[in-house]
């Protein structure tokens, strides 16, 4: 029987949440096949199976929290799946026996677990115990491959969990990070006065904890103010309608609206650098690059992957990257590095039907652009009332470093560029 435990992810992380099991109890799994998805404060990470065999027991159910080192599941190693319904990967190394050379080198005792010499060296170098590692060798021996696999999984989880918001989450949401009388490990149903008056109590997910902490942090530490404007989207929509087929034929991707807003935002940030800056201690840091976060609704809620150096990206690059991020978000496979950094954010509430809103900045950024629904409205043009596709836009900014004049002017720049999109290519 091989135990699958929550890997060690460093001193700062002591807890994860079981997001979902990718395999069912009693199902065959191949070696290194993703077995379970764990959720940390920042992202979801898949833990592979250390051996090929039968998933004989699931110990931690979905939505339950687990400490580092807790038992997640047990796998019964086998060279063939029960009933022959599946087969181990042909390319996967066999865990049935170590090499003859390894056998000749002997092994050392570590409690009741026999550890091969190469594995013991790795354990000593990384200050691990043999009990931390799932043994796959014959007779319960710990092989070098077992230690390497354990370290790889630990590194993946550590990368997903090491982020600045973790401290804020502990400070702002103590009830969610420590056991309390109201804390639950799984979803429960309770009655509050009869069968028709039921409440569902569900644990706050690790990612939702971080989102909540970041929003509260922004409200408590920044002087937020929002300015509004409206954009006549007809020029952009006409340009898009004219070239969308050619664009898709050449680049293999649809021409959306977000690439126009991303490019227009870069132009505004160039003209008004404070909107692209951040407060760092007692200093203002002006960034001369433009990493724009795009808010995307993913499988676990809103995430904000970052487009790097948007000023150097083409329209096709922007649309392709956003498409890749959207697919990864729906599959909960965004990496921590996809979400880190960013100098400015764009959030499109219009896809959900929002007409007007005040977005909240993503610290330590100082500005966020909110997009909304496009609606046909009567407007005055050259003394005539005409119908135009109009969108309200909002810019929330940190008033500590951005003056009202700069914020209003930056938003007006976005409006002017979108209402005359040829300026994006002429740089005027």
Secondary structure, 3 states (H helix, E strand, C coil): CEEEECCCCCCCCCEEEEEEECCCCCCEECCCCEEEEEECCCCEEEEECCCCEEEEEECCCCCCEEECCCEEEEEEECCCCHHHCCCCCCCCCCCCCCCHHHHHHCEEEECCEEEEHHHHHHHHHCCCCHHHCCCCCHHHCECHHHHHHHHHHHHHHHHHHCCCHHHHHHHHCHHHHCCCCCCCCCCEEEECCCCCCEEEECCCCHHHHHHHHHHHHHHHHCCEEEEEEEEECHHHHHHHHHHHHHHHHHHCCCCCCHHHHHHHHHHHHHHCHHHHEEEECCEEEECCCCCEEEEEEECCEEEEEEECCHHHCCHHHHHHHHHHHHHHHHCCCCCHHHHCCCCEEEEEHHHHCCCCCCCCCCCCCCEEEEEEEEEEEEEEECCEEEEEEEEEEEEEEECCCCCHHHHHHHHHHHHHHHHCCCHHHHCC
